[in-house]
Structures are given as C-alpha cells and as structure tokens.
Amino acid sequence: MGIDTLTFDLDDTLWDNRPVMEHAEAGHYTWLDESLAERFPDLLSARGRYADHFPLARYQARRQVIARHYPARRSDFTWIRRHALLDSLTTYGLSGHDARHWSDGAIERLLVLRHQLTLFDGVESLLASLNRHYRLGAITNGNADLRRLSLDHHFGAIISAGEMRIPKPATEPFLVALERLGSAPATAMHIGDSWEDDVLPAHRLGMHVAWIDNSGTDNRPLPVGVTRLTHVTQLPELLAQLIRGGHTCR
Ligand SMILES: [Mg+2]
C-alpha cells in the first residue's frame, strides 16, 4: 500500500528549538521587568524591581506547580505561563486589570521571540516539493504557529495538540490530523524527533515513522516500519527507497 500522507512534528524536527526557547524565555521576562519599572515608578520605589521579587527561576518553578495543579492543562504551555504571570503580577502589587494587561503583553512578547527561528537548511524547499506529491500535516505539542512562520500554506491539517489538551503521545492528535487529511494510518508516515511523543504513538497506530535522531548516535533497535534519519532533508531519499521497495506514493 502506498504512502500518500506525511505528518510532521515541528520543534526539533524542522528547526533547532532549544536556543529559540532559551532566547524567548529570558527575553520576554526581561521585557516585562523593564516595562514595569518604566510604567510603575511608584511600585518600583515602594517594592523594588519585579524581577528581584520574582526571578526567572521562581517563574519557572511556579509554572511547574501550576502544571501539577491543573493536570488537564499541563500541555497548554501558554495558558500556564499566563496563569503564573497573573499570580506574580498581582502579588507584586498590580491591579487585576493591569496584571491581565501586562501578562498578555509578556505572552505576546514571548510568542514574537518564539517565532524568531531559523529552519534547518533545506526545509522550506523540502516542504514545497513534498506538498506536490503528498498530503502534509503538522502535529505539535508546542506553541509554534505555522501562520506566523508563513509555512501554513504547505499543510492541509495543523494540530496544536497541547492547546487542544490532548498532547502526544496520545494517539488522538494523529487520528485527528489523518481524518482532516482524508488519510489512514497505513498510508501515512509521521516524521518527528521524540521517541516517546512521535515514534511510539505513530507506530502504535500502524503509521510508517521517520525518526529524526538529532543526536546522530542513538543506535537502539528499531521496530519494523520505523526508520532512523539524522536530518529531515534525508526524507525524500527514504520515500524513494520505499517506492522502489513496493510502496508507491499517490
Ligand atoms: Mg519535537
């Protein structure tokens, strides 16, 4: 049976996400601290700087507490951040209205920085080329927005599994993507870097899987139907091999 559909993970599959998030994490918090110092001079004189009361590490710890307290929202990272910021801004002394305004501002700043990323070499042309032969979907637990990256036109289905509160490794996001694309697991391949969140659930559904091993050194045994790649641009060669071996694209 041929492969007619490809679903992609995003973070660490189409770009290197770690430096992006480190920059966004520090950047939006510094922006918030500096904005508050400028906008609320009375609070600054009375209480000192916001980030001295709530250093970045405390913000991060607070997010972990909130995620444990609201297990149904643990995968909605933007909601958890907003909740943590609201808590600390009101404790710092802002009114409810101001706390909402400045937490929204900080989240927007985070999202702007979060989308200042560099695709792995060749990704844009890879997607354009694959889109001519396959139905493409995206399934992410993160908060990357393909519209902000001007990549959404490549994809017939975009599933933000974390914000939908059914994050991978649940199989539902894969099934929703395939349903929207009019495809079935047996004729689809998922491409992703996480063994737990990408490879295992897609394999369990009977999808083909291209596992992007970013370390390049993981030699664990692979189940039938799972292929290890070290870079997403190796995908066309894998698809060509499958076609030569009897799997044909649509
Ligand atoms: Mg990933």
Boltz pocket constraint, residues with backbone or C-beta under 6 A from the ligand:
constraints:
  - pocket:
      binder: B
      contacts: [[A, 9], [A, 10], [A, 11], [A, 12], [A, 13], [A, 192], [A, 193], [A, 194]]
      max_distance: 6.0
